[in-house]
Amino acid sequence: MLLWDATCVVHDEFKGIELELLRQEHPRARVLVHPESPESVIQQADLVGSTTQLLRAVVEMQADEFIVATDAGLFHRMRQLAPGKALFEAPTAGASATCKSCAHCPWMAMNSVRKLVQCLSDQAQPIELDPGVIRAARTCIERMLDFTARHPNATAVPATGFVPNLGAA
């Protein structure tokens, strides 16, 4: 039997050595890291946190520059919430690579509002979950709803639209 080793294809690709080099280029930048990143990246972080915590940090921290190690799709929302701050994608590859940061999750990009509406409307592909998973998920959803209720500007309508097939990228 082959088992998945539970790593994220995006976060697992961030490189500690390349992050050190980027930090030298931007010494004032604060480093924000998703916890699924490699230990060599986490050790350099000013903050290790969830997507919500990374968004909140960009808005609330006093820094003007940030190096962020998470899916590139989050940058669109970060730029909406903190338009005056400089955001740099943490590197996922070395100097010889054709792309220094390709932090894009192909599976997350498959989701869209249109597909969600279709799934809920048609109920053609039911999702069955254990009651314990539902309770745990409900707690997370309630936290997200509470956060948006406390921070109404966090749900402001974007000035520009979404990129087709990429979501908020």
C-alpha positions in Angstrom: 0.0 0.0 0.0 1.3 3.5 -0.9 0.4 6.3 1.4 0.6 10.0 0.8 3.3 11.6 3.0 0.9 14.6 3.8 3.1 17.3 2.4 1.7 20.3 0.4 3.2 20.5 -3.1 3.4 24.3 -2.9 4.7 24.8 0.7 7.2 21.9 0.5 9.0 23.6 -2.4 10.1 26.7 -0.6 13.9 26.8 -0.3 15.8 28.0 2.8 19.0 29.0 1.0 17.1 31.0 -1.6 15.1 32.7 1.1 18.3 33.8 2.8 19.4 35.4 -0.5 16.1 37.2 -0.9 16.3 38.4 2.6 19.7 39.9 1.8 18.1 41.8 -1.1 15.3 43.0 1.2 16.7 43.3 4.7 13.8 45.3 6.0 11.2 42.8 4.9 9.4 40.7 7.5 9.1 37.0 6.6 5.7 35.4 6.8 5.6 31.6 6.4 2.8 29.0 6.2 3.5 26.1 8.7 3.6 23.4 6.0 6.9 24.9 4.7 10.3 23.2 5.3 12.0 23.7 8.6 14.8 25.7 6.9 12.2 28.3 5.8 10.2 28.2 9.1 13.4 29.0 11.1 13.8 32.3 9.2 10.2 33.4 9.8 9.1 36.5 11.7 5.6 34.9 11.8 4.5 31.3 11.1 0.7 31.1 10.6 -2.4 30.1 8.8 -3.7 31.9 5.7 -5.8 34.1 7.9 -2.9 34.9 10.2 -0.7 35.8 7.2 -3.3 38.1 5.8 -3.8 39.8 9.2 0.0 40.2 9.6 0.3 42.1 6.3 -2.4 44.4 7.3 -1.5 44.9 11.0 2.3 44.7 11.1 4.2 48.0 10.9 6.6 46.8 8.2 6.3 48.1 4.6 7.9 45.0 3.0 7.1 41.3 3.3 8.5 38.1 1.9 5.7 35.6 2.0 6.0 31.8 1.7 2.5 30.5 0.7 0.4 29.9 -2.4 0.7 32.8 -4.8 -3.0 33.0 -5.0 -3.1 34.8 -1.6 -1.1 37.7 -2.9 -4.1 39.2 -4.8 -6.0 39.5 -1.5 -3.0 40.8 0.4 -2.5 43.6 -2.2 -6.2 44.5 -1.8 -6.0 44.7 2.0 -2.6 46.4 2.1 -2.1 48.3 -1.2 0.8 50.4 0.1 3.0 47.5 1.1 5.6 45.6 -1.0 5.1 41.9 -1.2 7.7 39.4 -2.4 7.0 35.7 -3.1 9.4 33.4 -1.3 11.5 31.4 -3.7 10.7 27.9 -4.6 13.7 27.2 -6.8 17.4 28.0 -7.3 19.4 30.3 -9.6 19.3 27.9 -12.5 15.6 27.5 -12.5 13.4 29.1 -15.1 11.0 30.3 -12.3 12.3 31.5 -9.0 8.8 31.2 -7.4 6.1 29.1 -8.9 4.1 28.8 -5.7 0.9 27.9 -7.4 -1.4 25.0 -6.3 -3.1 23.4 -9.3 -5.7 21.7 -7.1 -6.8 24.9 -5.4 -7.0 26.6 -8.8 -9.6 24.0 -9.8 -12.1 25.6 -7.4 -14.2 28.5 -8.6 -17.4 30.2 -7.4 -19.2 28.9 -10.5 -18.2 25.3 -9.7 -19.3 25.8 -6.1 -22.7 27.2 -7.1 -23.2 24.3 -9.6 -22.2 21.7 -6.9 -24.6 23.2 -4.4 -27.4 23.7 -6.9 -27.3 20.3 -8.6 -26.3 18.3 -5.6 -24.9 15.9 -8.1 -21.7 15.1 -6.3 -22.5 14.7 -2.6 -19.7 15.0 -0.1 -20.1 12.7 2.9 -18.1 13.5 6.1 -17.8 12.0 9.5 -19.7 14.0 12.1 -16.5 14.7 14.0 -14.9 16.3 10.9 -18.1 18.4 10.4 -17.8 19.7 14.0 -14.2 20.6 13.6 -14.8 22.3 10.2 -17.7 24.2 11.6 -15.4 25.7 14.3 -13.1 26.9 11.6 -15.9 28.3 9.4 -17.4 30.1 12.4 -14.0 31.7 13.2 -13.7 32.9 9.6 -17.3 34.4 9.8 -16.5 36.0 13.1 -13.3 37.5 11.7 -15.2 39.1 8.7 -17.9 40.4 11.0 -15.2 42.1 13.1 -13.3 43.3 10.1 -15.8 44.4 7.4 -13.1 46.0 5.3 -11.5 42.6 4.9 -14.4 41.7 2.6 -14.3 44.8 0.5 -15.2 44.4 -3.2 -12.0 44.3 -5.2 -11.2 47.1 -7.6 -10.4 44.6 -10.3 -11.8 41.1 -11.1 -10.5 37.7 -10.7 -8.2 35.9 -13.1 -10.1 33.2 -15.0 -9.2 29.7 -13.9 -6.8 31.0 -11.2 -9.2 32.6 -8.8 -7.8 35.5 -6.8 -4.3 35.3 -8.2 
